[in-house]
Amino acid sequence: MEYIYAAMLIHKAGKKIDEETLKKVLSAAGATADEARVKATVAALDGVNIDEAITKAAIAAPVAAAAPSAAPAEGDKAKKKEKPKDEGKSEAEAAAGLGSLFG
């Protein structure tokens, strides 16, 4: 994802997105640039109108966000209501054990 962010930053700065510039931005951000990913990112963005892609993505995002969330299944509700049983020592037994630490 950092490769796309770097490419968007380069585009916003008005520079050409090429391998050298992408590597510089990634290294300035503290990321290690992978040669194969850099080449793949530059090749994938070759000929893409980034402004148009951002505009289309901005229009599609609210539609996806407006989708209703799925209701939890009945099985999930039953699992949430169950509490684990405490099968340990009683409070008196636990207190007696603590007393021996300071005895």
ZALOZA-103065 format. One record per residue: y, x negated, z of N, C-alpha, C in turn; residue in one letter. Coordinates in nm, 4 decimals. Layout:
REM ZALOZA-103065
PT | Y | X | Z | Y | X | Z | Y | X | Z | A
...
REM end
This chain:
REM ZALOZA-103065
PT | -0.1181 | -0.0818 | 0.0000 | 0.0000 | 0.0000 | 0.0000 | 0.1252 | -0.0867 | 0.0000 | M
PT | 0.1129 | -0.2033 | 0.0643 | 0.2295 | -0.2907 | 0.0714 | 0.2733 | -0.3397 | -0.0669 | E
PT | 0.1810 | -0.3436 | -0.1609 | 0.2149 | -0.3872 | -0.2966 | 0.3046 | -0.2826 | -0.3643 | Y
PT | 0.2739 | -0.1561 | -0.3421 | 0.3553 | -0.0487 | -0.3989 | 0.4921 | -0.0458 | -0.3322 | I
PT | 0.4947 | -0.0631 | -0.1994 | 0.6232 | -0.0663 | -0.1296 | 0.7097 | -0.1806 | -0.1809 | Y
PT | 0.6491 | -0.2967 | -0.1999 | 0.7232 | -0.4116 | -0.2509 | 0.7758 | -0.3834 | -0.3915 | A
PT | 0.6934 | -0.3205 | -0.4747 | 0.7363 | -0.2877 | -0.6106 | 0.8509 | -0.1873 | -0.6088 | A
PT | 0.8447 | -0.0906 | -0.5189 | 0.9536 | 0.0077 | -0.5088 | 1.0825 | -0.0592 | -0.4622 | M
PT | 1.0716 | -0.1554 | -0.3720 | 1.1880 | -0.2286 | -0.3248 | 1.2503 | -0.3103 | -0.4383 | L
PT | 1.1669 | -0.3749 | -0.5145 | 1.2153 | -0.4527 | -0.6297 | 1.2845 | -0.3599 | -0.7291 | I
PT | 1.2243 | -0.2462 | -0.7560 | 1.2829 | -0.1490 | -0.8494 | 1.4177 | -0.0995 | -0.7986 | H
PT | 1.4243 | -0.0680 | -0.6684 | 1.5480 | -0.0188 | -0.6090 | 1.6589 | -0.1232 | -0.6179 | K
PT | 1.6210 | -0.2506 | -0.6112 | 1.7189 | -0.3597 | -0.6222 | 1.7620 | -0.3833 | -0.7665 | A
PT | 1.6979 | -0.3147 | -0.8609 | 1.7352 | -0.3286 | -1.0009 | 1.6744 | -0.4487 | -1.0695 | G
PT | 1.5732 | -0.5064 | -1.0099 | 1.5081 | -0.6233 | -1.0680 | 1.3836 | -0.5816 | -1.1432 | K
PT | 1.3349 | -0.6726 | -1.2287 | 1.2129 | -0.6482 | -1.3041 | 1.0927 | -0.6739 | -1.2133 | K
PT | 0.9955 | -0.5829 | -1.2182 | 0.8753 | -0.5983 | -1.1367 | 0.7788 | -0.6889 | -1.2123 | I
PT | 0.7699 | -0.8133 | -1.1669 | 0.6758 | -0.9075 | -1.2249 | 0.6002 | -0.9767 | -1.1113 | D
PT | 0.5024 | -1.0559 | -1.1472 | 0.4140 | -1.1175 | -1.0480 | 0.4905 | -1.2075 | -0.9512 | E
PT | 0.5783 | -1.2889 | -1.0028 | 0.6520 | -1.3834 | -0.9190 | 0.7394 | -1.3112 | -0.8166 | E
PT | 0.8127 | -1.2105 | -0.8610 | 0.9006 | -1.1366 | -0.7714 | 0.8202 | -1.0597 | -0.6671 | T
PT | 0.7107 | -1.0003 | -0.7089 | 0.6262 | -0.9251 | -0.6170 | 0.5698 | -1.0172 | -0.5087 | L
PT | 0.5270 | -1.1372 | -0.5472 | 0.4757 | -1.2343 | -0.4500 | 0.5845 | -1.2750 | -0.3513 | K
PT | 0.7068 | -1.2948 | -0.4000 | 0.8174 | -1.3349 | -0.3130 | 0.8493 | -1.2270 | -0.2102 | K
PT | 0.8508 | -1.1028 | -0.2535 | 0.8810 | -0.9928 | -0.1614 | 0.7706 | -0.9797 | -0.0568 | V
PT | 0.6468 | -0.9899 | -0.1002 | 0.5356 | -0.9799 | -0.0055 | 0.5389 | -1.0928 | 0.0961 | L
PT | 0.5634 | -1.2139 | 0.0513 | 0.5675 | -1.3266 | 0.1439 | 0.6873 | -1.3167 | 0.2372 | S
PT | 0.8005 | -1.2635 | 0.1890 | 0.9170 | -1.2444 | 0.2747 | 0.8885 | -1.1416 | 0.3840 | A
PT | 0.8008 | -1.0472 | 0.3538 | 0.7634 | -0.9449 | 0.4522 | 0.6537 | -0.9933 | 0.5465 | A
PT | 0.6013 | -1.1120 | 0.5226 | 0.4980 | -1.1665 | 0.6094 | 0.3568 | -1.1342 | 0.5658 | G
PT | 0.3405 | -1.0766 | 0.4477 | 0.2073 | -1.0433 | 0.3966 | 0.1577 | -1.1555 | 0.3059 | A
PT | 0.0281 | -1.1727 | 0.3028 | -0.0322 | -1.2704 | 0.2133 | -0.0636 | -1.2004 | 0.0818 | T
PT | -0.0100 | -1.2535 | -0.0268 | -0.0280 | -1.1914 | -0.1578 | -0.1625 | -1.2307 | -0.2171 | A
PT | -0.2384 | -1.1309 | -0.2580 | -0.3661 | -1.1511 | -0.3249 | -0.3389 | -1.1485 | -0.4756 | D
PT | -0.3756 | -1.2566 | -0.5445 | -0.3474 | -1.2698 | -0.6878 | -0.3980 | -1.1506 | -0.7685 | E
PT | -0.5195 | -1.1076 | -0.7415 | -0.5780 | -0.9974 | -0.8182 | -0.5004 | -0.8676 | -0.7967 | A
PT | -0.4613 | -0.8424 | -0.6729 | -0.3855 | -0.7198 | -0.6448 | -0.2457 | -0.7247 | -0.7044 | R
PT | -0.1853 | -0.8419 | -0.7002 | -0.0520 | -0.8567 | -0.7594 | -0.0590 | -0.8277 | -0.9089 | V
PT | -0.1567 | -0.8884 | -0.9771 | -0.1719 | -0.8662 | -1.1215 | -0.2039 | -0.7207 | -1.1517 | K
PT | -0.2900 | -0.6591 | -1.0704 | -0.3280 | -0.5194 | -1.0919 | -0.2083 | -0.4267 | -1.0717 | A
PT | -0.1260 | -0.4549 | -0.9717 | -0.0086 | -0.3718 | -0.9447 | 0.0921 | -0.3818 | -1.0587 | T
PT | 0.1176 | -0.5030 | -1.1029 | 0.2128 | -0.5227 | -1.2129 | 0.1614 | -0.4564 | -1.3404 | V
PT | 0.0329 | -0.4706 | -1.3675 | -0.0259 | -0.4093 | -1.4868 | -0.0230 | -0.2571 | -1.4778 | A
PT | -0.0486 | -0.2029 | -1.3597 | -0.0498 | -0.0573 | -1.3429 | 0.0904 | 0.0023 | -1.3584 | A
PT | 0.1916 | -0.0728 | -1.3206 | 0.3291 | -0.0221 | -1.3283 | 0.3960 | -0.0515 | -1.4624 | L
PT | 0.3293 | -0.1270 | -1.5477 | 0.3853 | -0.1592 | -1.6790 | 0.3999 | -0.0314 | -1.7613 | D
PT | 0.5203 | -0.0014 | -1.8021 | 0.5470 | 0.1162 | -1.8849 | 0.5650 | 0.2449 | -1.8061 | G
PT | 0.5614 | 0.2376 | -1.6730 | 0.5782 | 0.3565 | -1.5897 | 0.7261 | 0.3731 | -1.5565 | V
PT | 0.7769 | 0.4951 | -1.5753 | 0.9136 | 0.5259 | -1.5351 | 0.9094 | 0.5594 | -1.3861 | N
PT | 0.9458 | 0.4643 | -1.3024 | 0.9325 | 0.4793 | -1.1579 | 1.0228 | 0.5895 | -1.1050 | I
PT | 1.1440 | 0.6005 | -1.1571 | 1.2357 | 0.7065 | -1.1126 | 1.1752 | 0.8440 | -1.1388 | D
PT | 1.1161 | 0.8609 | -1.2547 | 1.0533 | 0.9890 | -1.2891 | 0.9324 | 1.0154 | -1.1996 | E
PT | 0.8538 | 0.9139 | -1.1728 | 0.7367 | 0.9295 | -1.0868 | 0.7779 | 0.9673 | -0.9444 | A
PT | 0.8856 | 0.9089 | -0.8941 | 0.9350 | 0.9421 | -0.7605 | 0.9849 | 1.0858 | -0.7569 | I
PT | 1.0542 | 1.1273 | -0.8623 | 1.1045 | 1.2645 | -0.8688 | 0.9894 | 1.3640 | -0.8701 | T
PT | 0.8877 | 1.3379 | -0.9493 | 0.7715 | 1.4270 | -0.9545 | 0.6993 | 1.4301 | -0.8201 | K
PT | 0.6888 | 1.3164 | -0.7547 | 0.6212 | 1.3101 | -0.6253 | 0.7013 | 1.3850 | -0.5193 | A
PT | 0.8337 | 1.3776 | -0.5264 | 0.9178 | 1.4465 | -0.4290 | 0.9077 | 1.5973 | -0.4451 | A
PT | 0.8873 | 1.6444 | -0.5669 | 0.8725 | 1.7884 | -0.5910 | 0.7350 | 1.8351 | -0.5447 | I
PT | 0.6324 | 1.7562 | -0.5664 | 0.4962 | 1.7954 | -0.5317 | 0.4708 | 1.7871 | -0.3811 | A
PT | 0.5402 | 1.7022 | -0.3102 | 0.5140 | 1.6827 | -0.1676 | 0.5351 | 1.8088 | -0.0842 | A
PT | 0.6451 | 1.8832 | -0.0994 | 0.6608 | 2.0030 | -0.0174 | 0.5531 | 2.1081 | -0.0432 | P
PT | 0.5043 | 2.1166 | -0.1642 | 0.3995 | 2.2130 | -0.1948 | 0.2737 | 2.1779 | -0.1164 | V
PT | 0.2401 | 2.0505 | -0.1122 | 0.1220 | 2.0070 | -0.0388 | 0.1426 | 2.0251 | 0.1113 | A
PT | 0.2627 | 2.0027 | 0.1590 | 0.2905 | 2.0153 | 0.3013 | 0.2905 | 2.1614 | 0.3453 | A
PT | 0.3172 | 2.2529 | 0.2530 | 0.3238 | 2.3939 | 0.2880 | 0.1863 | 2.4582 | 0.2982 | A
PT | 0.0828 | 2.3881 | 0.2611 | -0.0517 | 2.4440 | 0.2675 | -0.0886 | 2.4722 | 0.4127 | A
PT | -0.1478 | 2.5885 | 0.4403 | -0.1827 | 2.6209 | 0.5784 | -0.2961 | 2.5323 | 0.6287 | P
PT | -0.2911 | 2.5036 | 0.7569 | -0.3977 | 2.4212 | 0.8138 | -0.5180 | 2.5084 | 0.8421 | S
PT | -0.6334 | 2.4481 | 0.8334 | -0.7581 | 2.5215 | 0.8557 | -0.7750 | 2.5498 | 1.0037 | A
PT | -0.8247 | 2.6679 | 1.0360 | -0.8508 | 2.7039 | 1.1753 | -0.9748 | 2.6303 | 1.2234 | A
PT | -0.9783 | 2.5912 | 1.3496 | -1.0957 | 2.5204 | 1.3990 | -1.2181 | 2.6109 | 1.3983 | P
PT | -1.3302 | 2.5521 | 1.3718 | -1.4555 | 2.6274 | 1.3672 | -1.4956 | 2.6709 | 1.5072 | A
PT | -1.5797 | 2.7732 | 1.5162 | -1.6251 | 2.8245 | 1.6451 | -1.6963 | 2.7164 | 1.7258 | E
PT | -1.7721 | 2.6327 | 1.6586 | -1.8439 | 2.5249 | 1.7262 | -1.7485 | 2.4284 | 1.7938 | G
PT | -1.6336 | 2.4041 | 1.7311 | -1.5349 | 2.3143 | 1.7890 | -1.4755 | 2.3734 | 1.9162 | D
PT | -1.4513 | 2.5043 | 1.9175 | -1.3954 | 2.5687 | 2.0361 | -1.4918 | 2.5591 | 2.1538 | K
PT | -1.6184 | 2.5784 | 2.1268 | -1.7179 | 2.5722 | 2.2325 | -1.7276 | 2.4320 | 2.2903 | A
PT | -1.7158 | 2.3324 | 2.2067 | -1.7227 | 2.1944 | 2.2527 | -1.6033 | 2.1599 | 2.3406 | K
PT | -1.4865 | 2.2133 | 2.3078 | -1.3664 | 2.1821 | 2.3841 | -1.3711 | 2.2450 | 2.5227 | K
PT | -1.4345 | 2.3612 | 2.5385 | -1.4389 | 2.4304 | 2.6657 | -1.5336 | 2.3640 | 2.7644 | K
PT | -1.6367 | 2.2999 | 2.7140 | -1.7331 | 2.2354 | 2.8017 | -1.6727 | 2.1101 | 2.8624 | E
PT | -1.6896 | 2.0961 | 2.9938 | -1.6430 | 1.9759 | 3.0607 | -1.7660 | 1.9000 | 3.1097 | K
PT | -1.7621 | 1.7706 | 3.1047 | -1.8779 | 1.6947 | 3.1516 | -1.8956 | 1.7134 | 3.3017 | P
PT | -2.0205 | 1.7284 | 3.3446 | -2.0504 | 1.7473 | 3.4853 | -2.0498 | 1.6124 | 3.5556 | K
PT | -1.9915 | 1.6103 | 3.6757 | -1.9888 | 1.4883 | 3.7543 | -2.1167 | 1.4830 | 3.8373 | D
PT | -2.2079 | 1.3989 | 3.7973 | -2.3353 | 1.3876 | 3.8654 | -2.3391 | 1.2646 | 3.9543 | E
PT | -2.2224 | 1.2194 | 3.9977 | -2.2160 | 1.0995 | 4.0797 | -2.2255 | 1.1331 | 4.2273 | G
PT | -2.1759 | 1.0443 | 4.3108 | -2.1796 | 1.0607 | 4.4550 | -2.0794 | 1.1661 | 4.4989 | K
PT | -2.1040 | 1.2234 | 4.6155 | -2.0085 | 1.3179 | 4.6724 | -1.8893 | 1.2384 | 4.7246 | S
PT | -1.7821 | 1.3092 | 4.7592 | -1.6628 | 1.2407 | 4.8082 | -1.6900 | 1.1656 | 4.9385 | E
PT | -1.7707 | 1.2239 | 5.0260 | -1.8020 | 1.1589 | 5.1530 | -1.8795 | 1.0292 | 5.1304 | A
PT | -1.9730 | 1.0328 | 5.0378 | -2.0503 | 0.9121 | 5.0092 | -1.9615 | 0.8043 | 4.9485 | E
PT | -1.8695 | 0.8457 | 4.8604 | -1.7776 | 0.7496 | 4.7986 | -1.6842 | 0.6898 | 4.9022 | A
PT | -1.6350 | 0.7703 | 4.9956 | -1.5455 | 0.7206 | 5.1001 | -1.6187 | 0.6235 | 5.1909 | A
PT | -1.7443 | 0.6526 | 5.2223 | -1.8218 | 0.5623 | 5.3083 | -1.8397 | 0.4275 | 5.2387 | A
PT | -1.8600 | 0.4299 | 5.1117 | -1.8756 | 0.3061 | 5.0351 | -1.7470 | 0.2256 | 5.0344 | G
PT | -1.6329 | 0.2920 | 5.0262 | -1.5038 | 0.2220 | 5.0292 | -1.4782 | 0.1594 | 5.1649 | L
PT | -1.5217 | 0.2272 | 5.2701 | -1.5014 | 0.1759 | 5.4043 | -1.5700 | 0.0420 | 5.4239 | G
PT | -1.6828 | 0.0228 | 5.3592 | -1.7549 | -0.1026 | 5.3749 | -1.6815 | -0.2200 | 5.3110 | S
PT | -1.5909 | -0.1930 | 5.2197 | -1.5136 | -0.3008 | 5.1579 | -1.4153 | -0.3617 | 5.2554 | L
PT | -1.3664 | -0.2797 | 5.3483 | -1.2638 | -0.3277 | 5.4414 | -1.3188 | -0.3546 | 5.5812 | F
PT | -1.4484 | -0.3399 | 5.6020 | -1.5123 | -0.3484 | 5.7335 | -1.5265 | -0.4836 | 5.7808 | G
REM end
